Amino acid sequence: MLILGIDPGYAIVGFGLVESTGGKYRMAACGAINTPAGVRLPARLWQIATDLEALIGQFHPDVMAIEELFFNHNVTTGIGVAQARGVILMTAEKLGLPICEYNPSQVKQAVVGYGKAEKRQVMDMTRRLLNLNAVPKPDDAADAVAIALCHARSSTSLLKTLH
């Protein structure tokens, strides 16, 4: 299964493609969709949709795993991220790509085994699970890779079969 992990944003959308086969994981690609500062938000959202469509068309993932929106302190930034996240969800739906959503605690739990793990612990385990020499860059891409790993590890859970 090829999983497209997405760390949503409107300036930077991190993406990570992780292949999961029989409990083994391999990073296929990672990076970021960047939109230029100073450009109106509608144009940035259009670029996110266009670039995401191209990415999905290039790699043909089986599923998209995306982080749920978590508001910290800056509500203005949160609104822009929410709008970008909506465009990302709409694009995946338009292309028929199944969508799974995870909150930050679920990502930490799946990758590290502790829902309140620190960011550096998540990044180190991501590196180890994928047998990488270094943590993926930029940070948004590393977060997206962790989200994809979360789905890979969660989707094979035996607990899912018990429900």
N, C-alpha and C positions, 0 to 999 in steps of 0.2 A: 504494500500500500504506500502510495506517495502522498504525504501530508504537507499542505501549505499552511505554515504558521504565520499569523499576522499580528504585529504589534501596531495598533492603529494610532494615527496622528494626522495632522494636516500639513505640518512642515516636513515631517519624515514618517513614512510608513515602513516599518521594518518587515522583512519577509524572510522566511527560512523554509526550505524544502527538505524534508527528512523522509528517507525511505525506511520503512519498517517491514522486516521479513522474519518471521519465526522468532521474535524476541530480540533480534539484532537490528541495530540502527546505523544508518549511514547518511551523512549530510550530502545532499545532491547539489544544493546551491543556497546562497543567502546574499542579502544585500538590502538596499533601501530604495524606495521611491521618494525622491526629494522634490519638493515644490519650492519655487523661489519666494523669498520674503519680499514684501512690497507689492505682491500681485493680489488682486481681489480674491476673496475666498471662493466665489463660484468658479473662477478659472483654476484655482488650485484643486478643487473637488473634481472638476472635469479631467484634469491631468491625472489624478489618482485613479479615477475610473478607467481612463484610456490605458494607462500603464499597467494596471492590474489585469485588464482584459488581455493585453499582450503577454503578460507573464503567465497567465492561466493557459493561453493558447500555445505558448512555447513548451510548457512543462506537462500539461494535462494532469494535474493532481487529482487524486480520488476524493479528497475531502479538504475543507478549509477549517482550521482551528483558529479562533480569534479570541483575544482577551476581552473580557467584559469591561465596560467603562468603570473606572474607579476615580471618583472626585477627591482630590486632595484639598487644596485651599483656593486655587485660582479658578473660579467658576467661569470666567471669560474664556480661558484656555480650554476648560472642560467642554464648553458648548461647541467650540470649533472642532475638538476631537470627536465629540458626539456626532457632529454633522459628517465628518470624514468617515467615521465608523459606519454611519448609515449608508453612505455611498459604497463602501466596501461590501457591506452585506447585500445591498441591492445588486451590485455587479456579480457577486457569486451566485445569487438567486437567478439572475438573468441568464447566466451561463449554465444553470443546472448543477452547480457544484454544491454538494451537501455541506452544511455549516454546523460546527460544534463550538460552543462558547464555554470559556473557562474563566473563573475569577483568579486573581493573583494567588490566593491561598491554595487553590487547587493545583496551579502550576507548580508552586513550591513543594507541595505535598507529593506530587507525582514525580518530580525530578530529584528532589533531595530526600524526601521522606519525612519532612517536617514543614507544616503549613505556615510557620512564622520564620522560615529561614531567611538569612540575609541575602541580598542580591549577589554578593561575591560567592556565596556558597552555591547558589543556583548556577552561576556562570561556570564555576569550577566543575560541578557535576555534569553540566552540559558538555563541557570539553572532554571529560572522562568518558561519558557514555558514548560519545561519537568518536572517541579515540583521535582527537584533534591535538595538534601541537600548541595551539593557542585558542583563546576565546574568540569567536567570530566578531568582526567589526563591521559597522559601527555598533554601539550598544543596542540600538533599536533592532538590528538584525539578530544579535545574540538573544534578545528577549523573544523574538519571533521563533527562533530555533528552539528555545525552551518551551514555548507554547506548542509547537509541533511535537516535541518529545512528550509533553504532557498528554497529548491526544494519543500518541503511539502507546504509551504506557497505560493509559486509562482505558483505551478501547479493547485491550486484551485482558483486562481485569476479570477474574473469575466471579467477582461480585455482580457483574452485569448479568450473568447467566442465572443468578438466583432470583431476580425480580420477575 
